[in-house]
């Protein structure tokens, strides 16, 4: 049934980019945390940490502190990527493809800005 729901959802939204769910989750969600909940919590924490570390790296006033924070940021980014891929591979993270017309429109808008860049002259 869960697989039928996933297929039904994909039929409703052809722009959705997702893998089918692995079926490892219970059909009825109880109050206890399951694998998806733990991984989702880890990914949310990683996102928060990378946002905060990015600011810390940018504003580090000492070179060695900058280097240490940058290494921690890179390691945290890698952890985020691994958690995202795990969730995506299990069908627990869905992406939405953008309409080609909107992409073309944004490209046109921003490509016209390039003539204003100082290095183009």
NORMO-V694990 format. One record per residue. N is the residue number from 0. RES is the residue in one letter. SS is DSSP state (helix for helix, strand for strand, loop for the rest). Layout:
N:RES:SS  N:RES:SS
This chain:
0:X:loop  1:X:helix  2:X:helix  3:X:helix  4:X:helix  5:X:helix  6:X:helix  7:X:helix  8:X:helix  9:X:helix  10:X:helix  11:X:helix  12:X:loop  13:X:loop  14:X:loop  15:X:strand  16:X:strand  17:X:loop  18:X:loop  19:X:loop  20:X:loop  21:X:loop  22:X:loop  23:X:loop  24:X:loop  25:X:loop  26:X:loop  27:X:loop  28:X:loop  29:X:loop  30:X:loop  31:X:loop  32:X:loop  33:X:loop  34:X:helix  35:X:helix  36:X:helix  37:X:helix  38:X:helix  39:X:helix  40:X:helix  41:X:helix  42:X:helix  43:X:helix  44:X:helix  45:X:helix  46:X:helix  47:X:helix  48:X:helix  49:X:helix  50:X:helix  51:X:helix  52:X:helix  53:X:helix  54:X:helix  55:X:helix  56:X:helix  57:X:helix  58:X:helix  59:X:loop  60:X:loop  61:X:loop  62:X:helix  63:X:helix  64:X:helix  65:X:helix  66:X:helix  67:X:helix  68:X:helix  69:X:helix  70:X:helix  71:X:helix  72:X:helix  73:X:helix  74:X:helix  75:X:helix  76:X:helix  77:X:helix  78:X:helix  79:X:helix  80:X:helix  81:X:helix  82:X:helix  83:X:helix  84:X:helix  85:X:helix  86:X:helix  87:X:helix  88:X:helix  89:X:loop  90:X:loop  91:X:loop  92:X:loop  93:X:loop  94:X:strand  95:X:strand  96:X:loop  97:X:loop  98:X:loop  99:X:helix  100:X:helix  101:X:helix  102:X:helix  103:X:helix  104:X:helix  105:X:helix  106:X:helix  107:X:helix  108:X:helix  109:X:helix  110:X:helix  111:X:helix  112:X:helix  113:X:helix  114:X:helix  115:X:helix  116:X:loop  117:X:helix  118:X:helix  119:X:helix  120:X:loop
